[in-house]
Amino acid sequence: MGTSNVDFRGQSFWTRDSVVSVVLALLVAELDPVTTSEPELDALLNRWALNAALCVTGAVDAALDDYATNDHVVELIRAAIPPIEGRLANDDALVEVTDPAFLRRAAAVGMAEPIDAPAALAPWVHEVLAALDQLLTGQLPEVRGGYWWVDDNGLRLTLGRDS
């Protein structure tokens, strides 16, 4: 099981690839209806659908610096987090993303069907969504000589390697 770095505007955190895939797929499902009034989200959601479906070890890329280039897009992403949180289980349930909007986008960007549903444990998903919100607002404290790691226990500083 690999790890991926989620970075934005010079800040970042690391977590498991599968959790990043689930978070991206959930965001695709939540934001897909918004694209009718916010077409600038289309390219971002396509990128997320592809990355979530592929779940390449060590390379699940949220591409925030490439696509969330203005505060409006950042706020749209942030606004999608609370409804997702509200639907997630509060126990150790497995979160599998089988939403038709996600699957449709993944197929549209070239994923062969049937598409494997991204899956991760709910506590990890909750914590990565919280860390993503902090990242998007610039609230992750700066790290020197280490990096932020997110797991089911939340965000923690890990020393010994630059981020």
C-alpha positions as CSV (number, residue, x, y, z in Angstrom):
1,M,0.0,0.0,0.0
2,G,1.6,3.2,-1.2
3,T,1.4,6.8,0.0
4,S,0.7,10.0,-1.8
5,N,1.4,13.6,-1.1
6,V,-1.5,16.1,-1.3
7,D,0.0,19.6,-1.8
8,F,-1.3,23.0,-2.4
9,R,0.4,26.4,-2.4
10,G,3.5,25.2,-0.7
11,Q,1.9,23.1,2.0
12,S,1.2,19.4,2.0
13,F,0.4,16.2,3.8
14,W,1.0,12.5,3.2
15,T,-1.5,9.7,3.5
16,R,-2.4,6.3,2.0
17,D,-3.1,6.2,-1.7
18,S,-6.5,4.5,-1.2
19,V,-7.7,7.3,1.1
20,V,-6.7,10.0,-1.4
21,S,-8.6,8.0,-4.1
22,V,-11.7,7.8,-2.0
23,V,-11.6,11.5,-1.1
24,L,-11.2,12.5,-4.7
25,A,-14.0,10.2,-5.9
26,L,-16.3,11.5,-3.2
27,L,-15.5,15.1,-4.2
28,V,-16.2,14.2,-7.9
29,A,-19.6,12.8,-6.9
30,E,-20.4,15.8,-4.7
31,L,-19.3,18.5,-7.2
32,D,-20.5,16.9,-10.4
33,P,-23.9,18.5,-10.3
34,V,-22.3,21.9,-9.7
35,T,-20.5,21.8,-13.1
36,T,-23.7,22.9,-14.9
37,S,-23.3,26.3,-13.3
38,E,-19.5,26.1,-12.7
39,P,-18.0,24.6,-15.9
40,E,-14.4,25.4,-14.8
41,L,-14.7,22.4,-12.5
42,D,-15.0,19.9,-15.4
43,A,-11.3,19.5,-16.0
44,L,-10.5,19.1,-12.3
45,L,-13.3,16.5,-11.8
46,N,-12.1,14.6,-14.8
47,R,-8.5,14.6,-13.4
48,W,-9.7,13.5,-10.0
49,A,-11.9,10.7,-11.5
50,L,-8.9,9.4,-13.4
51,N,-6.6,9.5,-10.5
52,A,-9.1,8.0,-8.1
53,A,-9.9,5.1,-10.5
54,L,-6.3,4.4,-11.3
55,C,-5.0,4.7,-7.7
56,V,-1.4,4.4,-8.9
57,T,0.9,3.5,-6.0
58,G,2.6,6.6,-4.7
59,A,1.1,8.9,-7.4
60,V,-2.5,9.7,-6.6
61,D,-2.5,13.4,-7.5
62,A,-5.1,15.9,-6.4
63,A,-3.4,18.4,-8.8
64,L,-4.7,21.3,-6.7
65,D,-2.1,23.8,-7.8
66,D,-3.0,23.0,-11.5
67,Y,-6.7,23.3,-11.2
68,A,-7.7,25.2,-8.0
69,T,-6.1,28.4,-9.3
70,N,-8.5,30.9,-7.8
71,D,-10.3,31.3,-4.5
72,H,-13.7,30.6,-6.1
73,V,-12.7,27.1,-7.0
74,V,-11.1,26.6,-3.6
75,E,-14.4,27.6,-1.9
76,L,-16.4,25.3,-4.1
77,I,-14.2,22.4,-3.1
78,R,-14.4,23.4,0.6
79,A,-18.2,23.7,0.4
80,A,-18.3,20.1,-0.8
81,I,-16.6,18.7,2.3
82,P,-19.3,19.2,5.0
83,P,-22.0,17.3,3.0
84,I,-19.6,14.5,2.4
85,E,-18.6,14.4,6.1
86,G,-22.3,14.3,7.0
87,R,-22.9,11.2,5.0
88,L,-19.9,9.2,6.2
89,A,-20.2,6.6,8.9
90,N,-18.7,7.4,12.3
91,D,-17.4,3.9,12.9
92,D,-14.8,1.7,11.2
93,A,-17.0,1.1,8.1
94,L,-15.5,0.7,4.7
95,V,-16.2,3.6,2.4
96,E,-16.6,2.4,-1.2
97,V,-17.4,5.0,-3.9
98,T,-19.8,3.6,-6.4
99,D,-21.6,6.9,-7.2
100,P,-22.8,7.0,-10.8
101,A,-21.3,10.5,-11.3
102,F,-17.9,9.3,-10.3
103,L,-18.1,6.1,-12.4
104,R,-19.4,8.0,-15.4
105,R,-16.5,10.5,-15.3
106,A,-14.0,7.7,-14.8
107,A,-15.3,5.9,-17.8
108,A,-15.4,9.1,-19.9
109,V,-11.7,9.8,-19.3
110,G,-10.8,6.3,-20.5
111,M,-11.0,3.9,-17.6
112,A,-12.1,0.4,-18.7
113,E,-15.3,-0.8,-17.2
114,P,-16.1,-2.2,-14.8
115,I,-14.3,0.3,-12.7
116,D,-13.0,-0.8,-9.3
117,A,-14.6,1.3,-6.6
118,P,-12.1,3.2,-4.5
119,A,-12.3,2.0,-0.9
120,A,-10.9,3.1,2.5
121,L,-11.9,3.0,6.2
122,A,-14.3,5.8,7.3
123,P,-12.0,7.2,10.1
124,W,-9.2,7.7,7.6
125,V,-11.5,9.4,5.1
126,H,-12.8,11.8,7.9
127,E,-9.3,12.8,8.9
128,V,-8.1,13.3,5.3
129,L,-11.1,15.5,4.5
130,A,-10.3,17.6,7.6
131,A,-6.7,17.9,6.6
132,L,-7.7,18.8,3.1
133,D,-9.9,21.6,4.4
134,Q,-6.9,22.9,6.5
135,L,-4.7,22.6,3.4
136,L,-7.1,24.6,1.3
137,T,-7.4,27.4,3.9
138,G,-3.6,27.6,4.4
139,Q,-3.9,26.4,8.0
140,L,-1.4,23.6,8.0
141,P,1.6,24.8,10.1
142,E,4.9,25.0,8.3
143,V,7.2,22.0,8.8
144,R,11.0,22.0,8.8
145,G,12.8,18.7,8.8
146,G,9.7,16.6,8.6
147,Y,6.2,16.3,7.1
148,W,2.5,16.0,8.0
149,W,1.1,12.5,8.0
150,V,-2.7,11.8,8.1
151,D,-4.2,8.6,9.3
152,D,-7.2,7.5,11.3
153,N,-5.9,9.3,14.3
154,G,-5.6,12.6,12.5
155,L,-2.9,14.9,11.4
156,R,0.6,14.4,13.0
157,L,4.0,15.7,12.5
158,T,6.6,13.1,11.4
159,L,10.2,14.2,11.7
160,G,13.2,13.0,9.7
161,R,12.3,13.7,6.1
162,D,11.6,16.9,4.3
163,S,8.1,17.2,2.9
